[in-house]
Amino acid sequence: MSYKTRVTFTIKESADGTPYLNMEALDPIPNFPEQPPAFDLRPGADMAKAEEIARYLNANIASFRPEPLVPIASFQTKVK
């Protein structure tokens, strides 16, 4: 069974003022890093653009699966 977690995207700012997004897990899953994954935005993105992206992702992403193919996907060979 593949583990999954609900996530929320938050905005952070690096020391030089560059915005980036963190993806924070809302449910415990094994081996998920303590520090949330970070996403760097394209050059020129400001905090307003980062907020827009975070709102969009939060509205459209239901969950995250770090190992999406566990168990490995296969073709159905028997009729249920």
FENLIN-V308183 format. One record per pair of residues at least 24 apart in sequence whose C-alpha atoms are under 6 Angstrom apart, sorted by the first residue. I is the first residue (numbers start at 1). J is the second residue. If there is no record, write none. Layout:
i=[I/I]
j=[J/J]
This chain:
i=[1/1/2/3/4/4/5/5/6/7/8/9/19]
j=[70/71/70/65/64/65/63/64/63/63/58/54/47]
